[in-house]
């Protein structure tokens, strides 16, 4: 793992990958490097215009790229269902649950969920469940969900998943990132109980410069906050190319273990991929079960193929 970089990605020829939020930042780099190694990559994007621009850009950077755009709005369960229902491949080797929002003003998804919890967790929970038959039918398949060191700021509150009593943007973000790790933990546990070889793992980019940091301040009109985020991205953050390496490692490196959490090696901030610390509440079986049950109830997506 020391010094691991994109050149170390194994050949991906014949493999099919879905990367959510692939039109920019970490998702774009992840999709590009998978395509560079021969994978057929589906860019799952909310915006048709930005997604089409990403496909064009990727094609210019990787001439032999096999990439396509399919629309997906994780804040709309109808869109998630449409994406899965029209997915054109029988196999799915890799699902990268990357798309996300951070520290937004309070809002709700199409289905009425608090936006950060709805997009970052519930949308990906539903997507993974709906694509589960293709994953289970593909030898060596993986599900990689992108979390954050910010998960350590707050555990989920199972009775307040939608922050209806009190909304604090950073606490809500941290809880959604805890939910990503709890989802990975419980998915890995249920796959193992079924005897499946599908690997569910998690990763985080450390502090990587993307548009994620500036979206929240911009939406809430906090110009000073947006300026600070832009300065932080320039001065302290590593590039999106470097930030995507832990995701690419979890997605492609041999021997990645179920329920592992990969991040940058230097204090979880920057550097080559390495095992990352995670809060103890993200490996709590009972908490994982309760979040799973609530997620099935809220989304209406049940993982019947993993039931005993």
NORLIN-V795404 format. One record per residue. N is the residue number from 1. PSI is psi in radians with two decimals (NA if undefined). OMEGA is omega in whole degrees, -180 to 180 (NA if undefined). Layout:
n-><N N>
psi-><PSI PSI>
omega-><OMEGA OMEGA>
This chain:
n-><1 2 3 4 5 6 7 8 9 10 11 12 13 14 15 16 17 18 19 20 21 22 23 24 25 26 27 28 29 30 31 32 33 34 35 36 37 38 39 40 41 42 43 44 45 46 47 48 49 50 51 52 53 54 55 56 57 58 59 60 61 62 63 64 65 66 67 68 69 70 71 72 73 74 75 76 77 78 79 80 81 82 83 84 85 86 87 88 89 90 91 92 93 94 95 96 97 98 99 100 101 102 103 104 105 106 107 108 109 110 111 112 113 114 115 116 117 118 119 120 121 122 123 124 125 126 127 128 129 130 131 132 133 134 135 136 137 138 139 140 141 142 143 144 145 146 147 148 149 150 151 152 153 154 155 156 157 158 159 160 161 162 163 164 165 166 167 168 169 170 171 172 173 174 175 176 177 178 179 180 181 182 183 184 185 186 187 188 189 190 191 192 193 194 195 196 197 198 199 200 201 202 203 204 205 206 207 208 209 210 211 212 213 214 215 216 217 218 219 220 221 222 223 224 225 226 227 228 229 230 231 232 233 234 235 236 237 238 239 240 241 242 243 244 245 246 247 248 249 250 251 252 253 254 255 256 257 258 259 260 261 262 263 264 265 266 267 268 269 270 271 272 273 274 275 276 277 278 279 280 281 282 283 284 285 286 287 288 289 290 291 292 293 294 295 296 297 298 299 300 301 302 303 304 305 306 307 308>
psi-><-0.64 2.28 0.08 2.34 -3.06 -0.43 -0.38 -0.06 2.20 2.82 2.30 0.24 2.34 -0.08 2.58 2.26 2.53 2.23 2.06 2.58 0.72 0.11 -0.23 2.97 -2.41 -0.70 -0.72 -0.82 -0.74 -0.84 -0.75 -0.78 -0.57 -0.74 -0.65 -0.53 0.13 -0.01 2.63 2.06 2.23 2.06 1.89 1.83 2.62 -0.67 2.15 -0.71 -0.84 -0.62 -0.75 -0.68 -0.65 -0.71 -0.76 -0.78 -0.77 -0.70 -0.55 -0.46 -0.53 1.70 -0.62 0.20 2.39 1.62 2.67 2.69 2.34 2.32 2.38 2.10 1.86 -0.20 0.21 1.83 -0.46 -0.73 -0.70 -0.76 -0.70 -0.74 -0.86 -0.67 -0.50 0.18 2.15 0.01 2.50 -0.45 2.68 1.86 -0.52 2.20 2.04 1.86 1.45 -0.61 2.57 2.93 2.73 2.22 0.79 2.76 2.75 2.36 3.06 2.71 3.08 -0.60 0.09 0.19 2.59 2.35 -0.81 -0.76 -0.71 -0.78 -0.91 -0.66 -1.07 -0.71 -0.76 -0.60 -0.83 -0.75 -0.82 -0.76 -0.69 -0.46 0.06 -0.72 -0.71 -0.66 -0.81 -0.47 0.06 1.97 2.34 0.26 2.69 2.62 2.06 2.10 2.28 2.09 -2.65 2.64 -0.37 -0.22 -0.47 -0.21 -0.53 2.39 2.81 2.71 1.84 -0.40 -0.01 0.79 -0.49 0.24 0.77 -0.49 -0.70 2.23 2.13 2.08 -0.72 -0.60 -0.74 -0.70 -0.83 -0.72 -0.65 -0.58 -0.56 -0.73 -0.68 -0.74 -0.68 -0.68 -0.81 -0.77 -0.85 -0.65 -0.77 -0.71 -0.73 -0.62 -0.73 -0.72 -0.52 -0.21 0.37 2.59 0.02 2.31 2.16 2.07 2.93 2.79 2.85 2.71 0.04 -2.43 1.76 2.47 1.88 3.10 -0.01 -0.70 -0.57 -0.25 -0.78 -0.94 -0.65 -0.74 -0.55 0.09 0.33 1.50 -0.65 -0.75 -0.71 -0.71 -0.79 -0.72 -0.70 -0.73 -0.77 -0.72 -0.69 -0.65 -0.73 -0.52 2.69 2.96 2.84 -0.60 -0.76 -0.68 -0.47 -0.25 -0.77 -0.62 -0.79 -0.63 -0.89 -0.53 -0.48 -0.39 2.50 2.54 0.20 2.25 2.56 2.48 0.32 2.79 1.95 2.37 -3.03 2.61 -0.54 1.72 0.45 0.27 -0.88 2.92 -3.10 2.80 2.49 2.79 2.42 2.54 2.58 2.61 2.50 -0.47 -0.19 -0.03 0.51 1.98 -0.78 -0.73 -0.68 -0.72 -0.78 -0.72 -0.70 -0.84 -0.75 -0.66 -0.70 -0.73 -0.78 -0.68 -0.40 0.14 2.03 2.39 1.17 -0.55 -0.23 0.09 2.59 NA>
omega-><178 178 -179 178 -173 178 -178 178 178 177 -178 -178 179 -179 178 -180 171 177 179 -179 -172 -177 -179 171 -176 -179 179 -180 179 179 -178 -177 174 179 180 -180 171 180 167 -170 174 176 -178 -171 180 -177 179 -178 -180 178 179 177 179 178 180 179 -179 179 178 -179 179 -170 -177 -174 172 -176 178 179 171 -174 -180 174 -177 176 -179 -176 174 177 178 179 178 180 -178 -178 -178 179 -166 -175 178 -179 172 -177 -173 172 178 179 -171 -172 179 175 -173 171 179 168 -178 176 180 176 178 -176 174 178 173 -166 -176 177 -178 -178 -172 -179 -171 179 180 175 -180 -179 -180 180 -179 177 -176 179 179 178 -179 -179 -177 179 177 -178 178 170 179 -179 -175 178 -176 172 179 178 -176 -179 -175 169 174 171 -172 178 -176 -175 -177 175 -175 -179 -180 -179 172 -167 -177 176 179 177 -179 179 178 179 170 179 177 -179 176 176 178 -179 -177 177 178 -180 -179 176 179 -180 178 -176 -178 176 178 -179 173 -178 179 179 173 -174 -169 176 -179 -177 175 179 179 -175 -174 -175 -178 178 -180 -179 -178 177 -179 -175 178 178 178 179 179 179 179 178 178 178 -178 -170 -170 -171 168 -176 174 178 179 -179 -180 -175 177 178 180 177 -180 -176 -169 -173 177 172 177 -174 174 179 175 180 -175 177 178 -172 -175 177 -178 -172 -178 179 -178 -176 179 174 -175 175 175 -179 -178 -180 180 176 179 -176 -177 178 177 179 -177 177 179 -179 179 -180 176 -179 -176 -177 -174 178 -180 -178 -174 -178 178 178 -178 NA>
